[in-house]
Amino acid sequence: MPENAETVISRPNPYVGPRPYRRGETLYGREQESAELADLLIAERIVMMYSPSGAGKSSLLNASLIPSLEENSFDVLPVMRLSQEPPHDIDLGEHFNRY
């Protein structure tokens, strides 16, 4: 190899492609949105996220917002879609209302 040749370092690609990020994965470049969403959620207690499919809503929740809330001692309920049945292994209480 020539003396001035650059050494290529193989690094994993930080972007996962079309699937949503999961807990424990690092979501790059969305720190400001995550902080703003956390502030809004803490202040208002309910927030509706609406944007086109593939815009990163699930990734923002899974990889950034939920871990941030849990690190700050918030109890986070399981994430579910309105069209989805609730998980059978959690106690929803007698006053459960999906909407």
C-alpha positions as CSV (number, residue, x, y, z in Angstrom):
1,M,0.0,0.0,0.0
2,P,1.4,3.4,-0.9
3,E,2.5,5.7,2.0
4,N,0.0,8.4,1.3
5,A,-3.0,6.0,0.8
6,E,-5.9,6.6,3.1
7,T,-6.9,3.8,5.4
8,V,-10.6,2.9,5.0
9,I,-12.3,2.3,8.2
10,S,-15.4,0.2,8.0
11,R,-18.2,1.6,10.2
12,P,-21.8,0.4,10.4
13,N,-24.3,2.5,8.6
14,P,-26.2,4.6,11.2
15,Y,-29.4,4.6,9.1
16,V,-31.6,1.5,9.3
17,G,-33.6,2.0,6.0
18,P,-37.3,1.9,5.7
19,R,-38.1,0.2,9.0
20,P,-38.6,2.2,12.2
21,Y,-35.8,2.6,14.7
22,R,-36.2,0.5,17.9
23,R,-35.3,1.1,21.5
24,G,-31.6,1.1,22.0
25,E,-30.8,2.3,18.5
26,T,-29.4,5.8,18.0
27,L,-31.5,8.1,16.0
28,Y,-29.2,10.7,14.5
29,G,-30.2,14.4,13.8
30,R,-33.6,14.4,15.6
31,E,-32.4,15.7,19.0
32,Q,-34.2,19.0,18.8
33,E,-37.5,17.4,17.7
34,S,-37.3,14.9,20.5
35,A,-36.6,17.6,23.1
36,E,-39.5,19.8,21.8
37,L,-41.9,16.8,21.7
38,A,-40.9,15.8,25.3
39,D,-41.5,19.4,26.5
40,L,-44.8,19.5,24.8
41,L,-45.9,16.1,26.1
42,I,-44.9,17.0,29.7
43,A,-46.7,20.4,29.5
44,E,-49.9,19.2,27.7
45,R,-50.0,15.5,28.7
46,I,-51.3,14.4,25.3
47,V,-49.9,15.1,21.9
48,M,-51.1,14.0,18.5
49,M,-48.4,13.2,15.9
50,Y,-49.6,13.4,12.3
51,S,-47.4,13.2,9.2
52,P,-47.1,11.1,6.1
53,S,-46.1,7.4,6.4
54,G,-42.3,7.0,6.5
55,A,-41.7,10.5,8.0
56,G,-40.1,9.0,11.2
57,K,-42.9,9.2,13.8
58,S,-42.3,5.7,15.2
59,S,-38.5,6.1,15.1
60,L,-38.8,9.4,17.0
61,L,-40.9,7.7,19.7
62,N,-39.0,4.4,19.9
63,A,-35.4,5.5,19.7
64,S,-35.5,8.9,21.2
65,L,-38.6,10.1,23.1
66,I,-39.5,7.0,25.1
67,P,-35.9,6.3,26.3
68,S,-35.6,10.0,27.3
69,L,-38.8,9.9,29.3
70,E,-37.8,6.7,31.0
71,E,-34.4,8.0,31.9
72,N,-36.2,10.9,33.6
73,S,-38.4,8.5,35.7
74,F,-41.6,8.8,33.7
75,D,-43.8,5.7,33.5
76,V,-44.3,5.0,29.7
77,L,-47.3,2.9,28.6
78,P,-46.9,0.5,25.7
79,V,-47.0,2.1,22.3
80,M,-50.0,1.0,20.2
81,R,-51.8,2.0,17.0
82,L,-55.5,2.9,17.2
83,S,-56.3,0.0,14.8
84,Q,-54.4,-2.4,17.0
85,E,-55.8,-4.5,20.0
86,P,-54.1,-3.7,23.3
87,P,-51.5,-6.2,24.6
88,H,-53.0,-9.0,26.7
89,D,-50.3,-9.0,29.3
90,I,-51.0,-5.5,30.8
91,D,-53.8,-4.5,33.2
92,L,-55.8,-1.8,31.4
93,G,-58.0,-1.2,34.4
94,E,-61.8,-0.8,34.4
95,H,-61.8,2.6,32.8
96,F,-59.8,1.7,29.6
97,N,-60.7,3.9,26.7
98,R,-58.5,3.5,23.6
99,Y,-59.6,6.9,22.3
